[in-house]
Amino acid sequence: QVQLVESGGGSVQAGGSLRLSCAASGFHFNVYMLNWYRQIPGKQRELVASITPGGLTNYVDAVQGRFTVSRDNDKSKGFLQMNNLRPEDTAVYYCNAKLPGSYDYWGQGTQVTVSS
């Protein structure tokens, strides 16, 4: 059974940090692109950060320098370290594992709330 399970969300004050985790099972995680998205109610889901199977990373400008995406292929896990959080980072965060042109899996989402 394919699963992506996020954890690590919560509520913090502005300037604080959170580390999101994404545990994968049921598929070959090590060959999939890992993406982190976020969504605010009423808005489209936004791609925040990506990491290739080999560890190349990419970030949206709004989080560049504050967020770090990483993965542990041996443990089939992905991570999003979020530092210097801002109120505008408040959203539901989703991990996504994608094999280009093929399978596409999503986690259930985890709420991140940043207060000013």
Phi, psi and chi 1 to 4 in degrees:
 res  aa     phi    psi   chi1   chi2   chi3   chi4
   1 GLN       -  127.2 -178.7 -177.3    0.2      -
   2 VAL   -76.5  131.7  170.8      -      -      -
   3 GLN  -144.2  142.5  -81.7 -166.5  -48.5      -
   4 LEU  -128.5  120.3  -82.7  177.4      -      -
   5 VAL  -123.4  117.5  179.8      -      -      -
   6 GLU   -90.0  153.9  -64.5  116.3  -21.5      -
   7 SER  -153.2  165.9   60.1      -      -      -
   8 GLY   104.6   -3.4      -      -      -      -
   9 GLY   -71.2  173.4      -      -      -      -
  10 GLY   163.0 -164.3      -      -      -      -
  11 SER  -115.5  131.4  -62.8      -      -      -
  12 VAL  -139.4  163.6  -64.8      -      -      -
  13 GLN   -85.9  158.1  -69.9 -168.4  -33.7      -
  14 ALA   -53.7  136.9      -      -      -      -
  15 GLY    94.1  -12.0      -      -      -      -
  16 GLY   -81.4 -176.7      -      -      -      -
  17 SER  -132.7  151.4  -62.3      -      -      -
  18 LEU  -142.1  152.5  -75.0  172.2      -      -
  19 ARG  -124.5  116.2 -171.9 -171.0 -165.9 -146.9
  20 LEU   -90.8  143.7  -54.5 -176.3      -      -
  21 SER  -122.7  152.9  -61.9      -      -      -
  22 CYS  -137.8  113.6  175.6      -      -      -
  23 ALA  -102.1  124.3      -      -      -      -
  24 ALA  -106.6  146.3      -      -      -      -
  25 SER  -153.6  154.5   59.9      -      -      -
  26 GLY    88.6    1.9      -      -      -      -
  27 PHE  -155.1  170.1   62.9  100.8      -      -
  28 HIS   -82.8   81.5  -64.0  -66.7      -      -
  29 PHE   -53.1  -35.8  174.9   79.9      -      -
  30 ASN   -66.5  -14.4   58.6  -49.1      -      -
  31 VAL  -105.1    2.3  -59.8      -      -      -
  32 TYR   -97.7  142.9  -80.3   67.2      -      -
  33 MET   -66.2  137.9  174.1   78.1   81.1      -
  34 LEU  -110.6  124.7  177.0   64.6      -      -
  35 ASN  -121.2  147.2  -55.7  -54.7      -      -
  36 TRP  -115.7  126.5  -73.7   93.7      -      -
  37 TYR  -116.7  162.8  -73.7   78.7      -      -
  38 ARG  -139.5  154.9   64.8 -173.6  179.5 -172.2
  39 GLN  -142.8  130.9 -171.7  168.1   25.1      -
  40 ILE  -100.3  141.4  -59.6  168.4      -      -
  41 PRO   -52.5  131.1  -29.0   35.8      -      -
  42 GLY    87.0   -2.2      -      -      -      -
  43 LYS  -122.7  163.2  -65.8 -164.0  173.4 -177.3
  44 GLN   -72.8  152.7  -77.4 -164.3  -27.2      -
  45 ARG   -65.8  136.5 -158.0  166.8  -73.0 -170.8
  46 GLU  -116.4  131.2  171.9 -168.9   35.3      -
  47 LEU   -74.2  126.2  179.5   60.1      -      -
  48 VAL  -103.6  -45.6  172.0      -      -      -
  49 ALA  -155.9  151.4      -      -      -      -
  50 SER  -138.8  153.4  -62.0      -      -      -
  51 ILE  -143.2  131.5 -175.9  166.5      -      -
  52 THR   -77.0  168.1   67.8      -      -      -
  53 PRO   -55.9  -31.4  -29.0   36.1      -      -
  54 GLY   -88.9   -3.5      -      -      -      -
  55 GLY   104.4    6.9      -      -      -      -
  56 LEU   -76.0  135.9  -63.7  177.0      -      -
  57 THR  -118.1  157.8   59.0      -      -      -
  58 ASN  -149.6  144.6 -166.3   43.3      -      -
  59 TYR  -135.1  150.3  -58.0   91.0      -      -
  60 VAL   -72.3  149.7   67.8      -      -      -
  61 ASP   -55.6  -35.1  -73.3  -13.1      -      -
  62 ALA   -64.1  -21.5      -      -      -      -
  63 VAL  -116.7   -4.5  -52.6      -      -      -
  64 GLN   -54.6  130.6 -177.8   77.2   45.8      -
  65 GLY    86.4  -11.1      -      -      -      -
  66 ARG  -114.5  -33.9  -60.0 -172.7  -62.9  121.7
  67 PHE  -107.1  146.2  -70.5   12.9      -      -
  68 THR  -132.7  124.0  -57.5      -      -      -
  69 VAL   -98.9  140.7   59.6      -      -      -
  70 SER  -149.5  172.1   61.0      -      -      -
  71 ARG  -152.5  154.4   65.5 -168.6  -65.1  160.7
  72 ASP  -124.8   97.0 -176.3  -23.2      -      -
  73 ASN   -65.9  -31.3  -73.3  -25.8      -      -
  74 ASP   -64.4  -32.6  -70.3  -21.1      -      -
  75 LYS  -102.2    2.7  -64.5 -178.0  179.0  178.8
  76 SER    54.2   49.7  -64.9      -      -      -
  77 LYS  -132.4  148.1  -73.7 -170.5  173.6 -179.0
  78 GLY  -124.1  158.4      -      -      -      -
  79 PHE  -140.6  151.0  -53.1   96.3      -      -
  80 LEU  -134.0  105.5 -174.3   66.7      -      -
  81 GLN   -86.7  122.9  176.5   67.4   42.9      -
  82 MET  -118.7  114.3  -55.3 -174.9  -65.7      -
  83 ASN  -113.2  162.0  -63.2  -30.7      -      -
  84 ASN    48.5   50.4 -167.9   20.3      -      -
  85 LEU   -65.3  147.5  -77.1  160.3      -      -
  86 ARG  -121.4  156.1  -56.5  168.1  179.7  169.0
  87 PRO   -54.4  -32.9  -29.9   37.0      -      -
  88 GLU   -72.7   -5.8   54.1  -95.3   37.0      -
  89 ASP   -83.1   -6.9  -65.6  -41.9      -      -
  90 THR   -60.4  124.3  -64.6      -      -      -
  91 ALA  -177.7  172.4      -      -      -      -
  92 VAL   -90.9  128.2  176.9      -      -      -
  93 TYR  -104.4  135.1  -76.3   71.9      -      -
  94 TYR  -123.6  138.7  -62.5   88.5      -      -
  95 CYS   -97.0  148.9   66.9      -      -      -
  96 ASN  -138.8  130.3  163.1 -105.7      -      -
  97 ALA  -112.7  124.2      -      -      -      -
  98 LYS  -131.9  133.1 -174.8  172.3  179.6   63.7
  99 LEU  -106.6  108.6 -164.7   60.3      -      -
 100 PRO   -48.1  128.0  -28.5   36.1      -      -
 101 GLY    76.7    8.8      -      -      -      -
 102 SER  -143.8 -126.7 -175.7      -      -      -
 103 TYR   -74.3  154.7  -59.7  104.6      -      -
 104 ASP  -149.1  111.5 -168.3    8.3      -      -
 105 TYR  -118.1  146.8  -56.3  124.5      -      -
 106 TRP  -127.9  145.6  -69.3   88.0      -      -
 107 GLY   -83.1  179.1      -      -      -      -
 108 GLN   -85.4  -12.8   82.2  -75.6    0.7      -
 109 GLY    94.4  148.9      -      -      -      -
 110 THR  -138.8  135.7 -174.3      -      -      -
 111 GLN   -81.2  133.0  176.6   70.1   46.3      -
 112 VAL  -120.2  124.4  170.7      -      -      -
 113 THR  -125.1  124.2  -57.6      -      -      -
 114 VAL  -117.6  121.1 -175.1      -      -      -
 115 SER  -101.5  150.3   57.9      -      -      -
 116 SER   -88.9      -   56.6      -      -      -
